[in-house]
Amino acid sequence: MAQPNRISRKSFLKRFRDVVQGMDACEDIDLDSALKITGEKVRIPSPALPLQIQLGGEEGYRLNLYPELRFEEDGRLVHRDDYLLFDPTTYFSDISGFLRLIQGDSLLLGRQNRLQRLLLRYPKVVADQHLRLKLSPKGLALKNKSSTADACVAPIIVPDQVERMASWRLSKLAKLRAILDGPIEPPSRSEALDLIQRVNAVMKAEPYRVMDDHGQPGGLLALPDRPRPIFVGDLHARIDNLLVVLTQNGFLEALLDGSGLLILLGDAVQPDTPGEEGDMDSSMLMMDLIFRLKLRFPERVFYLRGNHDSFSDDISKGGIPQGLLWEQALHDRRGLKYKEAMQDFYDLLPYVAASAGYLACHAGPPTSKITWDMLRDIRQHPKLAHQLTHIRLRRSNSPSGYGPNDLDRLRKRLGVKPSAPVVLGHTPVSGQGTCWINAGGIPNHHVLYGAHPDWIGVITRTGKQLLPLVYPSEPMLGVYNRYVGTERL
């Protein structure tokens, strides 16, 4: 792991101790030098070491501030200025929330911020406005904003704890290698055909599927609420972003122990990067990876149909007929039987995932009549299928789109509570970002986009509510293949 190059560990400790000189120390932080933060602003050097922050007195709430490490193509983990703040008792062992401190930005920690309260599960010892952190080229500034509650900070210097973030990320590569049992690279024609045929056999009796009147898989997944959903939006062939999700937080571990469900919201194929719309090789590799995950976790990995999951001639991007190109590429590279098997896979996909606590589909709720039976017998209702995969949020340039009433009707028809979150893909709310909570100002209406070049957002449940978590994109395909001993693609 590469250490930050701004300041050495030895130099940081010396400068930290210089700051502590003549100031009150925290009595209960069991690390080297500890500094009590008062109402006066204190600045320490940008940390080369992780820090422990305690909010409250001797029985206070402890957080860790670690440099955020990102994988480089050559497999090195490097620090690029950002820091993560989290509860160390859960972060390394479970799906857990965190805050990100970005260069030039500040964080005001406290119970007054509802999202912080949910992400970090603040106990009552944390004040409404407790501690302000500001990161700048001059260092990390801290100021206690509470007149009644203490705050302390100290460097973490125990070697195992210093290297914990790096070893934690590397351990996930090892687990993913054990799951995939080899590199992520194009299989032979026969291997690819065998893979998709085995997946289609699973799909014909997919767990939690509601069967239609003919005993075939219908359009609805009736999922249990207890496993935590891990929603990922339209990936559009960005394999790196899916691999980031699988090597961050406790997502992979949740799939392994059954406490989580990975729900892909469709459109994993057909790039939307300008200039790459016609390149279908990455789409094939993406589906190979999803198929491998589905076979390994048939009851925990689910894929909802999107509008790009099609060979239709009306699917295009940047003037490129992606549906037709996708069909032709599969036929040319993997043969007629494989192309037909992909169409079978699309025909077997569900359109809506429902549980007691949430709903999800690719595009949005239909604006026309909808019933449980219609979702179950989706093949008899092509207009409904089209709306679930194509409709967009109602805006000035899309007056025929869906709105709050349509979301309410979908909840009612599926028998979930009126406040149940609905998680969608398909329509990025803006040109920037990857995750939008209460999108369009509509409560419990969340939108995900998984193909952003710099960030990948996930919506999941860390406690009782669905929350957004965002991670930097990394060149994980090259990192993973290097880790398993091959760089050949």
N, C-alpha and C positions, 0 to 999 in steps of 0.2 A: 504494500500500500504506500502510495506517495503521500508524504506529509505536506501540509500547506507550506509554501515557500516564503511567507511573509515574515515569519519569526520562528525561531527554534523553540523546542520544548524548554530547554534550560533557560533561555533568555526570557521566555514568557513567565516562567515561575519566578525569576528574579524580579521582573517588573511588577508581577502581581503582588509579591511580598512587599515591594516598595510602596505600593498603593495602600496595603494593609497597615503599614507602619503608622502608629499614632491614632488608629481608628478602632472602634469596638469590633471585637471578633464575635462570631456566632458560637455559642457554647456547645451546640449539639451536632454540628456537622463533623462527621468523623473522617475528614480528609485533611490535607496538609494545612495550608493557610486559608482562613475563612474570613470573609468581610461582611460586616453588617451594613446593609444599604439603608441610608436615611433619606430624609427629604431633600438633601443636597445631592446634586448629580455627581456620580462617580464614573470615571472612564477608565477602562482597563484595555490592554492591547487586544486586538482582534485575536480570539483564542485559537492557538494551535492545538490546545488540549480541550477535551470536553469539559463542561462545567456542571456542577450541581447547584441548583437554585432551590432554596427553601422558602416557602411562603407561609408565614406564621411563626409561632414560637417553637419551643422544644418538641411539640407534637405536631409540627407543621406539615404541609404538603410538599413533597420533594419532586422536582422535575430535573431532567437532564437536558442540557443544550449541547448537541454534537454537531461538528462540521458535517454538512451533507456531502456524502461521497458519491461520485458518479463513475461508471465504468467508461474507460476509453476503449477504442477498438482493439488495442493490444492486450486488454485484460487488466490494465492497471486501474486502481481506484484512486481518483483524485478529488481534491476539494476546490470548488469554484466559487467561493465567497459565501454561499448560503449556509444557514444553520437550521437544524430541526430541534424543536422543543417538545418533549414528550414525557410521559410517566414511565419510568424504567421498569416498574413492576409489571406492566402489561405489554409494553411496546415490543419486546423481544420474544414474547411467548404467545401472542394472541393477535387477532385483528384489532388494531388500536388506532386511535386518532392522534394527531400531532398538529403543531403549528410550524410554519416556515418563516424564518427571519431572513429577509433579503437585503442585500447591500443597499443602503440609502433609505430603508424603510424602518418603521418602528412598530412595536407591539405594546399595547397596554393590557397587561394581564389582569383579569378580574372576573368575578361572577356576573357583572353587569352585561358582558358580552355573551349572548345566548349561544352562539355557535361555539365559542371557546368552552363554555360550560358543558356543552354536549361532547365536544371532541376530547376534552381532558378530564371530564367528570370531576370538576372542582368540588371538594368538600366545603363545608361551611366555614372552615378556618380561613379560606381565601376571601379577601375583601372584595367589594363590588369593583373598586379600582385599586389594584394592589401594587403592581410593579411595572414600570415602563422600561422597555429595552429599545435601544436605537443603535443600529449598526451603520458605521460610516468608515471611510478610509482612515479616520483618526483612531478608531477602535470601537469597543462596545461600551455604550453609555447606559448606566442603570440609575433609576431614581424611584424611591419608594413613594407611591402616591397615597398611601393610607396613613392616617394619623394614629391609628389604633393597632395595626398589625405589623409585625416584624417581617423583614426579608433579608436573606443571607445568600452569599454566593461563594463558591470555592472551586478550585480546579480539581478534576479527577486525575489522579496520577498513578493509580494502580495499573500496571501494564495490561493485564487482561481486560480491564474496563476501558482503557484508552483505545485498544484495538477491537473493541466489541462490535462496533458498527461494521467494520470491514469483514471480520470473521463471520458475522451474521449473514451478510449478503453472499459471501462465498459459499456458506453452507447451503444456501438455496439453490445455487448452481449444482451442487452435488445431489440434492434431492431431485431436481429436475432431470438430471442425467439418469438417475435410477428409474425414474418414471418413463422416460422416453427410450431408454436403453440404446442410445446411439446418437449420432449427429442429426441435425436438421438439414437435409439435403434431398435433392430430387431422387425418388425411387425409380427403379426400372418400371417399364410398362406393366409387367405382370405383377410386381409388388404393389403398384398404385391401384391396379384393378382389384386385387385381393383386398386391399385396405378399404376401399369405398364399398365393396360388396359386403364386407363384414359389418361396416357401419350401418348400411341399409338394413341388414338383418336385425340389428339392434333397434333401429328406428321403427320397424314394423311392430315391435312390442315395447316401445319406449316407456320406461317407468313414468308414472304420473300422467300419462296421456289419457284424455277422455276419448273413447272410441265412438265412431259414428254409427249410424243405423246399420251399416254393412259390416261392422266389426273391424273397420279399418281405422288407423290413427286419425283422429279429428284435428280441428284447429286449435284446441285448447289444452294447455298444461295446467293441471290442478296441483300446485306444489304445496308441500308442507311449509308451515310458517317458521318452525323452530330453526332449521338450518339458516344461517345468514346468507342472504343473496349477495352476490358480487357482480354488479352490472357493469358491462363494458359496451360502449357504443360502436358505431360504424368504424371498422378498422381499415377498410379499403386497402388491403394488402400490406399494411404496415406491421410486419411480423415483429419488428423490434418492440413496438408498443405492447403487443400481447405478452411478449417475453418479459418486459418490465413488470407488468402486473404479476406474472408468475414468480418473480424473484424479489418482490417487495412485500412488506407488511407480513401478515400471517395468512395470506391468501392460499398459497400452495399447501400449507399445513392444514388449513380448513378443508380443502378437498381430500387430503389424505385421511383425516380423522372423521370426516362426515359432518362436520359442523358448518360447512359452507357449500353453497351452490354457485357455480359460475354460469351466468346467464348472458350470452352474447346476443345483442339486439339486432343482428342481421348485417348485411352489407360488409362482410369480411373481405370481399373480393373487389376487383376492378379499381385500380389506383385513381385517386383524384388529384394527385400532384401534377401541376402543369408540366406538359412535355412528356409525362409518363403514362398518360391515359391508355395507350395501346399496348403497354407491356403487361402480358398476362402470366409471365413466369412466376412472379412473386405471389400472384393470386393462387396458383397451383400449390406452391409451397405452404402458403397460409392454410389452405384447406387440408393439406396433408397433416399439418400440425394439429389442427382442430380435430381431425378424424382420430389421430392418435390419442388425444386427450379424451375424446368421447368413448373410445374403446376402453381406456383405462378407468374412466369414471362414468359409466353409463347412467348412473343415478344422480350424478352431481354436476355434469356439464350439459348445458342445453343451448340450443341455437334457435332463435326465432327468425322467421323468414322476413327478408327485406326486399325492396324493389330491385336491387341489383343481383339478387339471388335468382337469376333468370337468364334465358337466352333471347329475350324479347328484343325485337328490332327498335322498340321505342326507348331503350335504355342507352343513354349516351352521356358523354361528359366532354366539354370543350369541342363539340362537333364530332367526336370520335364515337362510332357505334359500338359501345363496349359490350352490349349483350351479344351481338353477332360475332365480334372478335373473340369473346370468351368461348363461345361455342366452337368456333373454328380452331382456336388454339388447343382446346381439349381434344378435338378430333385429330388434329395433325400430330400432336406430341404424344397422346396416350391412346388414341384409337377410338373407333366407333362405339365399342362396348363401354368404354370408360365415359364417353360423353353421354351415352344413354343412362348410365348409372348415376351420373350427376343430376340429370333431369329427374330420375327416380328419387334421389335424395331431396331435391327441392319439393317434389310432390308430397313427400313424407313429413315435411317440416310443420311444426305448430306455428300459429300466428300470435297467440296471446298466452302469457303466463300469468296465472292468478293464484294468490294465496290469501289468507285471512288478513294479511298486513300490507299487501301491495298488489299492483297490477303492472304489467309491462307489455309493450308491443313495439314494433319497429317505428311506425310513423305517427299514429295517433288514433283516437277514437273515431269511429264512423259518425257522420252527420245524419245518416239514415237509420232506419229501424234496425235494432239488434236484439237478439235473444240468446240465451244459453244454447238452445237447440241449433240456432243458426251457426254459432261458433263451432259447435260440435260437428255439424254437417257442413263444414266450410266449402267443400267441393261443389255443393249444390248452390252456393251463393258467391259467384265470382265477383259481383260488385262489392260485397262486403270484404272479400279477400283483397281486392284492389285498394279499397280505402285504407285498410289496416297497414298496407305497405307503401302507400303513395301520398296520403293526405298530409297537409301541412297546417301549422298553426295559422289561424285567421289573422291576417294583417291587411294593411291598406292595399298591398299588391297581391293579396290572396284572399279576397272576400268570401270565397267558398270554403275556406278552411274550417277547422274545428275550433271550438271555444270552450269556456268553462262549463256550459250546460251539457255539452257532449261528453265531457269527462265525467260529470255527475251521472249521466245516464248509463255510461259504461259501468261505473261502480255499482249502481243500483241493479243493473241486469245480471251482474256477476255476484251479487249478494255480499259485497264487502262494505265496510263502514264508510260513511260519506267522506271522511278525512283520509282515507287510504291513499298513500302516494302512488302516482302513476309515473312510471319511468319510460322514457322514449328515446329514440335516436333520430336519424333521418334529417332533421332540420337544425343545423347550428343556429343559435340565437344571434350570434355576431360572427364577424370574420376572425375574431380572436377568441381564444379560450377553448376549453374542452368539456366543461361541466357547468350547467346552469341550474341552480336550485330555485324553485318557484318561478320558473321561466315565464316571461311575458307578464309578470305580476300576478300569476295565478297560483294560489297556495297549493302545495303538494303536487305540483306539476313540474317534473324534473326532466332535463334533456341532457344527453351525453353525446359527445363526438369523440371517437377514438383514433382519428387519423391525423391529429395535429402533429406537425413535424417536431415540435419542441416539448410538448406536454401530453400526458395521457391521464385522463380523469377516470375515476371509479366512484360509483355510488354503492355504499354498503352500510351495514348496520354494526356499529361498534358497541352500542347499548340497546336502547329500545327504539331508536329512530334511525331512519336512513340519512346518511351524511355523505358529503363529498370529500374525497381524498384525491390529491393531484400529485403526480410524480413527473420528474423530468424524463424526456425520452433519452434513451441510450442505445448505442449500436450493439444490442444484445445478441443478435443472430451471430455476428462474428465473434463476440465474447464467448457465447455458449459453445460454438463449434471449436474454438480454440481450446476451451476448457476440456472438451471431450477428446481432444487430440487430432482434430482435423480442421483445416481452413478451406477445404475444397467445397465449392458450391456448384 
